[in-house]
Amino acid sequence: MLNRISIDGYFASLNEETFGMDWFVHDPEVDVALRSGRGTLDTLILGGRTYRGFERSWVPILHNPQAPQSMRAVAEELTAMTKIVFSKETGELTWANTKRYNGSVGDVARSLKEGEGTDIMVMGSGTIVQQLAREGLIDEYVFILTPVVAGKGKPLFEYVDRFGLMLIEAKAFASGNVVLRYRLQQ
C-alpha cells in the first residue's frame, strides 16, 4: 500500500475536482526513492475514483514529450502495470492493461497473492485500503508523510480496528516529505 498522508492523517482532500490531491507536495526525489530498491510491481489495485484521477493525470503525461522525464517514467510504469479497478460504474476503462471487478476486494487480493507474479500495490483508494487492512491483507504500508496540515479531508483508516505496524525505513527529503515504510506486525 502506498499513500500520501497529511500530518493530521488525511489521504485526500474533499476537493472532487482534483480527486483530493490538491495539497500534495510533489517531489521527484521521492518518486525516485520509491522506485529504487522496491522490486518489480506488476499489479495495481484501485478504486473507481482513484482510477479516474490517475487516468486523467498520468495518461496525458505519458503522451507529453515536454513532461519531465521523472514524471514520464512514473506514467510509463503505471501504464505497463495491470490495473484492477473496483467500481460499479459502467463507463469504459480506456487506460491500457485495465480490468474492472465488482466482487470482493479481499477475495481478489487473496487470489492475486496466491498466484504468480510480482508485488501488488494499492495507491489512494481509501475504501479499498480499509477493506484490505481489516482483513490483514496488506503486508507493507508506505506513507509519504506530506508537510501539510489539511484541516479536513478523508481519513485513511476511518473504519479499521487497531493493529500494529513495525517501522522498517524512514527517509526525509528537502521538500519536507518523509517516506515511512512499515510492515504489518504479526
C-alpha positions as CSV (number, residue, x, y, z in Angstrom):
1,M,0.0,0.0,0.0
2,L,1.3,3.4,-0.9
3,N,-0.4,6.6,0.1
4,R,0.4,10.2,0.7
5,I,-0.9,11.3,4.0
6,S,-1.1,14.8,5.7
7,I,0.3,15.5,9.1
8,D,-3.2,15.2,10.5
9,G,-3.9,11.8,8.9
10,Y,-5.9,12.5,5.8
11,F,-5.1,10.8,2.5
12,A,-7.2,13.0,0.3
13,S,-8.9,16.4,0.5
14,L,-12.6,16.8,-0.1
15,N,-12.0,18.6,-3.5
16,E,-13.5,16.3,-6.1
17,E,-12.2,18.4,-9.0
18,T,-8.6,17.5,-8.0
19,F,-9.5,14.0,-6.9
20,G,-8.4,15.0,-3.4
21,M,-4.8,15.6,-4.5
22,D,-4.7,19.4,-4.2
23,W,-2.5,19.5,-1.0
24,F,0.2,17.1,-2.2
25,V,3.8,18.4,-2.2
26,H,5.3,16.7,-5.2
27,D,9.0,15.9,-5.1
28,P,10.7,14.0,-8.0
29,E,13.3,12.8,-5.4
30,V,10.6,11.0,-3.5
31,D,9.4,9.3,-6.8
32,V,13.0,8.1,-7.5
33,A,13.4,6.8,-3.9
34,L,10.1,4.9,-4.0
35,R,11.1,3.1,-7.2
36,S,14.6,2.2,-6.2
37,G,15.1,-1.0,-4.2
38,R,11.4,-1.9,-4.3
39,G,11.5,-4.7,-6.8
40,T,9.1,-5.0,-9.7
41,L,5.4,-4.3,-9.3
42,D,3.1,-5.7,-11.9
43,T,-0.4,-5.2,-10.4
44,L,-2.1,-2.0,-9.1
45,I,-5.4,-2.2,-7.3
46,L,-7.5,1.0,-7.5
47,G,-11.0,2.2,-6.6
48,G,-13.0,3.8,-9.4
49,R,-12.5,7.4,-8.2
50,T,-8.7,6.9,-7.9
51,Y,-8.6,5.2,-11.3
52,R,-10.3,8.2,-12.9
53,G,-7.9,10.6,-11.2
54,F,-4.9,8.6,-12.2
55,E,-6.0,8.2,-15.8
56,R,-6.8,11.9,-16.0
57,S,-3.3,12.7,-14.6
58,W,-0.9,10.1,-15.9
59,V,-2.1,9.3,-19.5
60,P,-1.6,12.9,-20.7
61,I,1.9,12.9,-19.1
62,L,2.7,9.6,-20.9
63,H,2.0,11.3,-24.2
64,N,3.6,14.7,-23.5
65,P,7.1,14.9,-24.8
66,Q,7.6,18.1,-22.7
67,A,6.7,16.4,-19.4
68,P,9.7,16.0,-17.0
69,Q,11.4,12.6,-17.6
70,S,10.8,11.6,-13.9
71,M,7.1,12.1,-14.4
72,R,7.1,10.2,-17.7
73,A,8.9,7.3,-16.1
74,V,6.1,7.0,-13.5
75,A,3.5,7.3,-16.2
76,E,5.1,4.5,-18.2
77,E,5.5,2.3,-15.2
78,L,1.8,2.8,-14.2
79,T,0.6,2.2,-17.8
80,A,2.6,-1.1,-18.1
81,M,1.1,-2.5,-14.8
82,T,-2.1,-4.5,-14.7
83,K,-4.6,-2.2,-13.2
84,I,-7.5,-3.8,-11.3
85,V,-10.3,-1.3,-10.7
86,F,-13.1,-2.0,-8.3
87,S,-16.1,0.1,-9.4
88,K,-19.8,-0.4,-10.0
89,E,-19.7,2.3,-12.7
90,T,-20.3,1.0,-16.2
91,G,-18.2,3.5,-18.2
92,E,-15.4,2.2,-20.4
93,L,-12.0,1.8,-18.9
94,T,-9.6,3.1,-21.6
95,W,-6.2,3.1,-19.9
96,A,-4.0,0.2,-21.2
97,N,-4.0,-3.0,-19.1
98,T,-7.0,-2.2,-17.0
99,K,-9.7,-4.7,-15.8
100,R,-12.8,-3.9,-13.8
101,Y,-14.1,-6.1,-10.9
102,N,-17.3,-5.8,-8.9
103,G,-16.7,-8.6,-6.4
104,S,-15.0,-8.9,-3.1
105,V,-11.7,-6.9,-2.9
106,G,-10.4,-9.4,-0.3
107,D,-11.2,-12.4,-2.5
108,V,-9.4,-10.9,-5.5
109,A,-6.4,-9.8,-3.4
110,R,-6.1,-13.2,-1.8
111,S,-6.2,-14.8,-5.3
112,L,-3.6,-12.4,-6.7
113,K,-1.3,-13.0,-3.7
114,E,-1.5,-16.8,-4.2
115,G,-0.9,-16.5,-8.0
116,E,2.3,-16.0,-9.9
117,G,3.7,-12.5,-10.5
118,T,5.4,-9.9,-8.5
119,D,4.2,-7.5,-5.9
120,I,0.7,-5.9,-5.8
121,M,0.3,-2.2,-4.9
122,V,-2.7,-0.2,-3.7
123,M,-2.5,3.5,-4.2
124,G,-5.0,6.1,-2.9
125,S,-8.3,4.2,-2.8
126,G,-9.1,4.7,0.8
127,T,-12.1,2.3,1.0
128,I,-10.0,-0.5,-0.6
129,V,-7.2,0.1,1.8
130,Q,-9.7,-0.1,4.7
131,Q,-11.2,-3.3,3.4
132,L,-7.8,-5.0,2.9
133,A,-6.4,-3.7,6.2
134,R,-9.5,-5.1,8.1
135,E,-8.7,-8.5,6.5
136,G,-4.9,-8.3,7.2
137,L,-4.1,-8.5,3.5
138,I,-1.6,-5.6,3.3
139,D,1.9,-6.8,4.1
140,E,3.6,-3.4,3.8
141,Y,2.4,0.2,4.3
142,V,4.3,3.0,2.7
143,F,3.3,6.5,3.6
144,I,4.6,9.7,2.0
145,L,4.0,12.0,5.0
146,T,3.4,15.4,3.4
147,P,4.3,18.6,5.3
148,V,0.7,19.9,5.3
149,V,-2.0,20.1,8.0
150,A,-5.0,19.5,5.8
151,G,-7.5,20.5,8.4
152,K,-10.2,18.3,6.9
153,G,-10.4,15.5,4.3
154,K,-10.7,11.8,4.0
155,P,-9.1,9.7,6.8
156,L,-7.3,6.7,5.6
157,F,-8.2,4.3,8.4
158,E,-11.7,5.5,9.3
159,Y,-13.4,2.1,9.6
160,V,-10.4,-0.1,10.7
161,D,-9.8,-1.6,14.1
162,R,-6.5,-1.0,15.8
163,F,-3.5,-3.0,14.5
164,G,0.3,-2.7,15.0
165,L,3.0,-1.8,12.4
166,M,6.7,-2.2,12.6
167,L,8.9,0.6,11.1
168,I,11.4,-0.7,8.6
169,E,12.5,2.6,7.0
170,A,12.2,6.3,7.3
171,K,13.7,8.8,4.9
172,A,13.3,12.6,5.0
173,F,13.5,14.9,1.9
174,A,14.4,18.6,1.4
175,S,10.7,19.2,0.3
176,G,9.6,18.2,3.8
177,N,8.1,14.9,2.7
178,V,9.0,11.9,4.7
179,V,8.7,8.3,3.3
180,L,7.8,5.8,6.1
181,R,7.8,2.1,5.4
182,Y,6.0,-0.3,7.8
183,R,5.4,-4.0,7.9
184,L,2.3,-5.5,9.5
185,Q,3.2,-6.7,13.0
186,Q,2.3,-10.3,13.4
